[in-house]
Structures are given as structure tokens and as C-alpha cells.
Amino acid sequence: MKDDSLGSIKLDTRSVNPGQWQHYRLQLEEGQGGELEFDVFLKPAARSWLVLKQPCG
């Protein structure tokens, strides 16, 4: 038995705000017009969180 792909999406994780839920509804690539609707919660590792909270520059 072979599973057929319905399509794929790309999500730049740098655009996801850490520590809060975000809702997405994205068009599937090569998905014949299909969409994927989902929620994301990004919880970085403790060390990464400290780096993210520091100002750049």
C-alpha cells in the first residue's frame, strides 16, 4: 500500500512568535487547491529562549 501526498506547506519558523499560539491556514503546494489549517505553539529550549529575548545589535 502506498500513501499519496495531498501536498505540502512551508512555514518559516522565524515568523512564529515564541510562547504564544498562532493559527495558520495555508495553501498546499502541489495540492490541487487544497488548504491546511493548523495551530502552532513554539516553545524553544531554555537556552534558546534566553538568546531570543536578548536585543540584537
N, CA, C and O of each residue as an XYZ file, in Angstrom:
228
protein
N       0.847     -1.169      0.000
C       0.000      0.000      0.000
C       0.898      1.239      0.000
O       1.863      1.304      0.762
N       0.593      2.200     -0.832
C       1.369      3.435     -0.922
C       0.496      4.620     -0.531
O      -0.648      4.735     -0.970
N       1.053      5.503      0.306
C       0.346      6.725      0.677
C       0.626      7.797     -0.363
O       1.782      8.040     -0.711
N      -0.409      8.429     -0.853
C      -0.259      9.514     -1.809
C      -0.274     10.841     -1.074
O      -1.097     11.058     -0.184
N       0.639     11.729     -1.450
C       0.721     13.044     -0.820
C      -0.433     13.924     -1.282
O      -0.805     13.916     -2.455
N      -0.991     14.677     -0.352
C      -2.032     15.642     -0.682
C      -1.435     17.004     -0.995
O      -2.145     17.915     -1.423
N      -0.123     17.147     -0.782
C       0.573     18.406     -0.989
C       1.469     18.680      0.200
O       1.588     17.853      1.104
N       2.099     19.842      0.197
C       2.986     20.208      1.301
C       2.889     21.706      1.543
O       2.360     22.457      0.723
N       3.411     22.116      2.684
C       3.476     23.540      3.016
C       4.886     23.856      3.476
O       5.652     22.962      3.836
N       5.218     25.133      3.458
C       6.471     25.607      4.036
C       6.121     26.715      5.011
O       5.369     27.634      4.686
N       6.672     26.617      6.206
C       6.448     27.622      7.234
C       7.804     28.028      7.787
O       8.530     27.202      8.342
N       8.144     29.301      7.633
C       9.393     29.822      8.174
C       9.218     29.957      9.678
O       8.476     30.822     10.142
N       9.892     29.115     10.436
C       9.715     29.116     11.889
C      10.177     30.422     12.529
O       9.814     30.710     13.669
N      10.968     31.213     11.816
C      11.368     32.519     12.346
C      10.187     33.482     12.400
O      10.240     34.486     13.110
N       9.120     33.184     11.655
C       7.939     34.048     11.667
C       6.963     33.689     12.789
O       5.985     34.403     13.012
N       7.225     32.580     13.499
C       6.356     32.137     14.586
C       6.812     32.802     15.884
O       7.974     32.675     16.270
N       5.909     33.505     16.553
C       6.220     34.158     17.825
C       6.312     33.115     18.930
O       5.342     32.399     19.177
N       7.463     33.011     19.603
C       7.587     32.009     20.661
C       6.704     32.330     21.862
O       6.502     33.491     22.219
N       6.187     31.274     22.472
C       5.425     31.423     23.700
C       3.963     31.787     23.520
O       3.292     32.117     24.497
N       3.451     31.736     22.298
C       2.026     32.014     22.091
C       1.504     31.201     20.918
O       2.226     30.902     19.967
N       0.227     30.853     21.015
C      -0.419     30.093     19.945
C      -0.636     30.979     18.734
O      -0.993     32.149     18.865
N      -0.420     30.416     17.556
C      -0.706     31.115     16.316
C      -1.489     30.180     15.405
O      -1.219     28.981     15.336
N      -2.452     30.749     14.717
C      -3.308     29.979     13.821
C      -2.888     30.241     12.381
O      -2.636     31.385     12.003
N      -2.812     29.189     11.582
C      -2.427     29.302     10.179
C      -3.449     28.593      9.302
O      -4.051     27.592      9.690
N      -3.619     29.136      8.130
C      -4.409     28.485      7.080
C      -3.636     28.732      5.787
O      -3.674     29.825      5.223
N      -2.939     27.699      5.331
C      -2.029     27.843      4.207
C      -2.443     26.976      3.028
O      -2.960     25.872      3.197
N      -2.210     27.490      1.853
C      -2.474     26.764      0.606
C      -1.418     25.668      0.441
O      -0.224     25.920      0.608
N      -1.858     24.467      0.117
C      -0.927     23.372     -0.117
C      -0.205     23.572     -1.447
O      -0.827     23.917     -2.451
N       1.092     23.356     -1.447
C       1.856     23.392     -2.685
C       1.614     22.071     -3.407
O       1.696     21.003     -2.802
N       1.322     22.146     -4.673
C       1.003     20.967     -5.481
C      -0.165     20.188     -4.875
O      -0.208     18.960     -4.950
N      -1.100     20.908     -4.282
C      -2.198     20.253     -3.593
C      -3.537     20.417     -4.281
O      -4.581     20.215     -3.661
N      -3.524     20.783     -5.563
C      -4.754     20.924     -6.342
C      -5.773     21.804     -5.637
O      -6.962     21.490     -5.610
N      -5.302     22.912     -5.067
C      -6.197     23.877     -4.437
C      -6.518     23.602     -2.979
O      -7.301     24.333     -2.372
N      -5.930     22.567     -2.407
C      -6.214     22.227     -1.017
C      -5.542     23.183     -0.039
O      -4.592     23.884     -0.387
N      -6.049     23.198      1.183
C      -5.507     24.043      2.253
C      -5.255     23.185      3.486
O      -5.855     22.126      3.672
N      -4.347     23.681      4.320
C      -4.103     23.055      5.615
C      -4.291     24.119      6.678
O      -3.677     25.184      6.619
N      -5.142     23.826      7.653
C      -5.412     24.756      8.744
C      -4.906     24.110     10.032
O      -5.253     22.972     10.346
N      -4.073     24.859     10.779
C      -3.462     24.284     11.963
C      -3.033     25.381     12.932
O      -2.939     26.551     12.561
N      -2.775     24.988     14.177
C      -2.281     25.887     15.219
C      -0.873     25.466     15.601
O      -0.542     24.281     15.598
N      -0.047     26.458     15.932
C       1.352     26.206     16.303
C       1.665     26.927     17.608
O       1.283     28.082     17.801
N       2.367     26.230     18.503
C       2.905     26.834     19.710
C       4.385     26.504     19.734
O       4.758     25.334     19.824
N       5.228     27.514     19.653
C       6.674     27.322     19.639
C       7.223     27.553     21.040
O       7.118     28.648     21.591
N       7.812     26.501     21.606
C       8.427     26.602     22.930
C       9.900     26.231     22.771
O      10.255     25.052     22.773
N      10.753     27.246     22.634
C      12.177     26.966     22.463
C      12.796     26.374     23.727
O      12.261     26.516     24.827
N      13.923     25.715     23.545
C      14.684     25.216     24.691
C      15.094     26.407     25.553
O      15.213     27.521     25.042
N      15.311     26.193     26.840
C      15.605     27.286     27.775
C      16.767     28.154     27.299
O      16.680     29.380     27.371
N      17.830     27.558     26.824
C      18.990     28.325     26.363
C      18.627     29.172     25.136
O      19.014     30.337     25.055
N      17.900     28.604     24.202
C      17.473     29.339     23.015
C      16.572     30.507     23.390
O      16.658     31.577     22.788
N      15.712     30.308     24.374
C      14.778     31.349     24.814
C      15.543     32.588     25.294
O      15.153     33.718     25.001
N      16.635     32.366     26.034
C      17.445     33.486     26.507
C      18.056     34.260     25.341
O      18.108     35.490     25.374
N      18.507     33.566     24.335
C      19.090     34.219     23.160
C      18.024     35.014     22.417
O      18.288     36.127     21.963
N      16.822     34.456     22.288
C      15.742     35.133     21.582
C      15.305     36.408     22.288
O      14.909     37.371     21.633
N      15.372     36.426     23.621
C      14.897     37.585     24.386
C      15.910     38.732     24.401
O      15.551     39.862     24.731
N      17.173     38.455     24.049
C      18.187     39.496     24.058
C      18.052     40.357     22.807
O      17.833     39.821     21.720
N      18.177     41.684     22.933
C      18.100     42.556     21.768
C      19.279     42.333     20.829
O      20.391     42.040     21.268
N      19.024     42.474     19.544
C      20.079     42.344     18.541
C      20.852     43.658     18.443
O      20.301     44.737     18.656
N      22.128     43.544     18.120
C      22.893     44.758     17.879
C      23.951     44.909     18.822
O      24.697     45.886     18.761
